[in-house]
Amino acid sequence: METKKSRQASEVADRGSDLPQTGDAPIMKPFEASRLNERLRVNKAYKMFVGGAFVRSESGRYFQVKSGAETADPDPETVNVPRGSRKDVRDAVLVAKNAQAGWEKRTAYNRGQILYRLAEVMESRRPELAQSLERSGLSAQAASAEVDVTIDRVVFYAGFADKYFALLASYNPVAGPHFNFSVPEAMGVVGVVAPDRPSLLGLVSTVLPVITGGNTCVALASEKDPRTAIVWSECVATSDMPGGVVNVLTGHAKELSSHMAKHREVIGVDAWIVDADLRKTVESEGADNVKRVKTHVPMDPEGWVDDRKAQGLGWIERFLETKTVWHPVGL
């Protein structure tokens, strides 16, 4: 009677193999170095950044983004990016609201350290950020220049984190036996609709002043180049930034910006939108629940590079409240 081992041995002999065999272990084929070139790369799965984690849209929807230029890039020419929904906005606002108190209670110096650490991480991942911008259609030189300006802008707000308070607070003289102080305070959760271009510098220039003042942020990334926003989110995730302080959604501004303006836990909205009708809609929805809404026609790319236009104390002050305290003079 033919046994299992003898039958296995005869099969090996029939194939002309002289590989050694140990018991019932499977026979391994010799390694072929030529097959290295046949390996399939693991493509990047782009996801939104909410609460310090990378998540898919709860709706399961995606929209496609095509590369704008030929690059030596492992990414396919067309990739799927999550298309955020109203539920994604609600989820992001909830985690931002829960993170706000802890972020505001940190010392201004500590917030500055965290922002500086973000600049360090971005510097170490500079080639990846530049490559992502090249995917969107920028030249290598333009992509590299945008990354440089973006990192410098993060350093700017890292330095301002412990200085804006002294510049905006004041001691007010009054006619009476009282001290009167005006001090700035964070508002809470602020929604940001970032400009389409420049996709990286525009996002960072609108998000950083919001969180520098102690607010938390829910940002809608560029619709034309959401991939770079997700790569930047990976820098945020690997820095010391607490989860929920910065949340980045991807999707269509026409669909999500009005939901952001309607949400009653969103205290302010900073929207950079080309469409005049959509700007009017955001203003109307925000006025309905009496939130602070700032809508803008996006600047030209050159304007975002200008330090006098695209950064400064006024950008931080936009989403701060001023609290005035009266205190009697002790005798």
C-alpha positions in Angstrom: 0.0 0.0 0.0 1.4 3.4 -1.0 1.9 5.6 2.1 1.6 9.4 2.2 5.3 9.9 2.5 6.1 7.6 -0.4 3.5 9.3 -2.6 5.0 12.7 -1.7 8.5 11.5 -2.5 7.4 10.2 -5.9 5.8 13.5 -6.8 9.0 15.3 -6.0 11.0 12.9 -8.2 8.5 13.3 -11.0 9.1 17.1 -11.0 12.8 16.5 -11.2 13.5 18.2 -7.9 16.4 17.3 -5.7 15.3 19.4 -2.7 15.8 17.8 0.7 12.6 16.9 2.5 12.0 16.8 6.3 8.9 14.9 7.4 5.7 16.4 6.2 7.0 20.0 6.0 6.2 21.8 2.7 8.9 21.9 0.2 10.3 25.4 -0.3 11.4 26.5 -3.7 14.8 28.2 -4.0 14.8 32.0 -3.9 15.0 33.7 -7.2 16.6 37.1 -7.1 15.0 38.1 -10.4 11.6 38.1 -8.8 12.5 41.2 -6.8 11.5 43.3 -9.8 8.1 41.7 -9.8 7.1 42.9 -6.3 4.0 45.0 -6.1 4.3 48.1 -4.0 1.9 48.8 -1.1 -0.1 51.8 -2.2 -0.8 54.6 0.3 -4.4 54.6 1.6 -5.3 58.2 2.2 -7.6 58.9 5.2 -8.9 61.8 7.2 -7.3 62.9 10.4 -9.7 63.1 13.4 -8.8 62.9 17.1 -5.2 62.0 16.5 -6.2 58.9 14.3 -6.6 58.4 10.6 -10.1 57.4 9.7 -12.2 56.7 6.7 -15.4 58.6 6.0 -18.4 57.1 8.0 -20.3 57.1 4.7 -17.7 55.0 2.9 -17.7 57.5 0.0 -14.6 58.6 -1.9 -13.7 61.0 -4.6 -10.8 60.6 -7.0 -7.8 62.9 -7.3 -5.5 62.7 -10.3 -1.8 63.6 -10.3 -1.1 66.8 -12.1 2.3 66.0 -13.3 4.7 63.2 -14.2 6.8 62.3 -11.2 9.0 59.5 -10.1 6.2 58.7 -7.6 5.0 55.3 -6.4 1.4 56.7 -6.1 -0.9 55.6 -8.9 -2.0 58.4 -11.3 -5.5 58.4 -9.7 -6.1 57.8 -6.0 -9.2 57.6 -3.8 -9.6 60.1 -1.1 -12.4 60.0 1.6 -15.3 62.2 0.9 -16.4 63.6 4.2 -20.0 63.8 5.3 -22.1 65.7 7.8 -21.5 62.9 10.3 -17.8 63.3 9.9 -18.1 67.0 10.7 -20.0 66.2 13.9 -17.5 63.6 14.9 -14.6 65.9 14.4 -16.3 68.8 16.3 -16.9 66.5 19.2 -13.3 65.4 19.6 -12.1 69.0 19.1 -14.5 70.2 21.8 -13.3 67.5 24.2 -9.6 68.5 23.5 -10.1 72.2 23.8 -10.1 72.6 27.6 -6.8 70.6 28.0 -5.1 72.5 25.1 -6.1 75.9 26.5 -4.9 75.0 30.0 -1.4 74.3 28.8 1.0 77.0 29.4 1.7 79.3 26.4 5.4 78.3 26.5 4.4 74.6 26.3 2.1 75.3 23.3 5.1 77.0 21.6 7.3 74.0 22.3 4.7 71.7 20.7 4.4 73.9 17.6 8.2 74.0 17.3 8.3 70.2 17.5 5.8 70.2 14.6 8.3 72.3 12.6 11.1 69.8 13.4 9.0 66.9 12.1 8.1 68.8 9.0 11.7 69.5 8.4 12.6 65.8 8.7 9.8 64.9 6.2 10.5 67.8 3.9 11.2 65.6 0.8 7.9 63.8 1.3 5.9 67.1 1.6 7.6 68.4 -1.5 6.9 65.2 -3.5 3.3 65.5 -2.6 3.1 69.0 -3.9 4.8 67.9 -7.1 2.0 65.3 -7.5 -0.5 68.2 -7.5 1.2 69.8 -10.5 3.9 72.1 -9.0 7.4 72.1 -10.3 10.1 70.7 -8.1 11.4 74.2 -7.4 8.0 75.7 -6.6 7.2 72.7 -4.3 10.5 73.0 -2.4 9.9 76.8 -2.0 6.4 76.3 -0.6 7.6 73.7 1.9 10.3 76.1 3.1 7.9 79.0 3.6 5.4 76.6 5.4 8.0 75.4 7.9 9.1 78.9 8.6 5.5 79.9 9.3 5.1 77.1 11.8 8.3 78.4 13.6 6.8 82.0 13.5 3.7 80.9 15.4 5.7 78.7 17.7 7.6 81.9 18.8 4.4 83.9 19.1 2.6 81.4 21.3 3.9 82.9 24.6 4.0 86.6 23.4 0.6 87.4 21.9 -1.0 87.5 25.5 1.3 90.4 26.6 0.6 92.3 23.3 -3.2 92.0 23.5 -3.8 92.2 27.2 -4.1 95.7 28.8 -4.5 97.5 32.1 -7.3 100.0 31.8 -7.3 103.2 34.0 -10.7 103.8 35.6 -12.1 106.7 37.7 -12.6 104.8 40.9 -11.0 102.4 43.5 -10.8 99.5 41.0 -8.3 97.7 38.9 -9.5 97.0 35.4 -7.8 94.4 33.2 -8.6 93.2 29.7 -7.2 89.8 28.8 -7.5 87.5 25.7 -9.1 84.1 25.9 -9.6 81.2 23.5 -13.0 80.9 22.0 -13.3 77.1 21.6 -13.7 75.1 18.4 -13.0 76.9 15.2 -13.9 75.6 11.7 -11.5 76.4 8.9 -12.2 76.0 5.1 -8.6 76.1 3.7 -7.9 77.7 0.3 -7.4 75.3 -2.7 -4.1 76.9 -3.5 -1.5 76.9 -2.1 -2.7 73.6 -0.6 0.0 73.2 2.1 0.9 76.8 2.9 -2.7 77.8 2.8 -3.8 75.1 5.2 -1.0 75.7 7.7 -1.4 79.5 7.5 -5.1 79.3 8.5 -4.9 76.5 11.1 -1.8 77.6 13.1 -3.0 81.0 14.3 -6.2 79.3 15.5 -4.5 76.8 17.7 -1.8 79.2 18.8 -4.5 81.2 20.6 -5.6 78.0 22.5 -8.5 77.1 20.3 -9.0 73.7 18.6 -9.6 73.3 14.9 -11.6 71.3 12.4 -10.2 72.1 9.0 -11.5 71.2 5.5 -8.5 70.6 3.3 -8.0 71.7 -0.3 -10.3 69.9 -2.6 -7.8 70.1 -5.5 -4.9 68.6 -3.5 -6.1 66.8 -0.4 -3.2 64.4 -0.4 -0.7 67.0 0.7 -3.0 67.9 3.7 -3.0 64.2 4.7 0.8 64.0 4.5 1.0 67.1 6.7 -1.5 65.5 9.1 1.0 62.6 9.5 3.5 65.3 10.6 1.0 66.5 13.2 0.3 62.9 14.3 4.0 62.2 14.9 4.7 65.5 16.7 3.7 66.2 20.3 0.3 67.6 19.3 -2.5 66.3 21.6 -5.2 64.3 19.7 -8.2 66.4 18.7 -6.4 69.8 18.7 -6.0 69.6 14.9 -8.5 67.7 12.8 -8.4 67.5 9.0 -11.3 66.5 6.8 -11.3 65.9 3.1 -14.2 66.4 0.8 -16.2 69.0 -1.1 -16.5 72.6 0.3 -20.0 73.0 -1.1 -21.1 70.0 0.9 -19.3 70.5 4.2 -18.7 74.2 4.8 -22.4 74.9 5.5 -22.6 72.0 8.0 -19.6 73.5 9.7 -21.3 76.9 9.9 -24.6 75.4 11.2 -23.0 73.4 14.0 -23.7 75.1 17.3 -20.5 73.8 19.0 -18.4 75.5 16.4 -17.7 79.0 17.8 -16.1 80.5 14.7 -15.5 79.9 11.1 -12.6 81.0 8.9 -13.6 80.3 5.3 -11.4 80.9 2.2 -13.8 80.3 -0.7 -13.8 81.4 -4.3 -17.6 80.9 -4.9 -19.4 84.0 -3.8 -22.7 82.2 -3.3 -21.1 79.7 -1.0 -19.5 82.5 1.0 -22.9 84.0 1.4 -24.4 80.7 2.5 -21.7 80.2 5.1 -22.3 83.7 6.5 -26.0 83.2 6.6 -25.8 79.8 8.4 -23.3 81.1 10.9 -25.4 84.2 11.6 -28.3 81.9 12.5 -26.5 80.7 15.6 -24.5 83.9 16.2 -21.0 82.5 15.7 -18.1 84.6 14.5 -17.7 84.0 10.8 -14.9 85.3 8.6 -15.2 84.7 4.9 -12.4 85.6 2.4 -11.7 85.6 -1.3 -8.5 83.5 -1.4 -5.3 85.5 -2.0 -3.1 84.8 -4.9 -0.3 82.3 -4.2 2.2 85.2 -4.0 0.1 86.7 -1.2 0.4 83.6 1.0 4.2 83.9 0.8 4.2 87.5 1.9 4.9 87.7 5.6 3.2 91.0 6.0 -0.1 89.7 4.5 -0.3 86.0 5.5 0.9 86.0 9.1 0.9 88.1 12.2 -0.7 89.1 15.5 -4.0 89.9 13.7 -4.4 86.4 12.5 -4.2 85.1 16.1 -6.5 87.9 17.4 -9.3 87.0 15.0 -10.5 84.1 17.1 -9.9 85.3 20.6 -12.3 86.7 23.1 -11.4 89.7 25.3 -12.4 89.3 29.0 -12.5 92.4 31.2 -12.0 91.9 34.9 -12.8 94.5 37.6 -11.2 94.2 41.0 -11.4 96.5 43.9 -8.3 98.2 45.2 -7.5 96.8 48.7 -7.0 99.3 51.5 
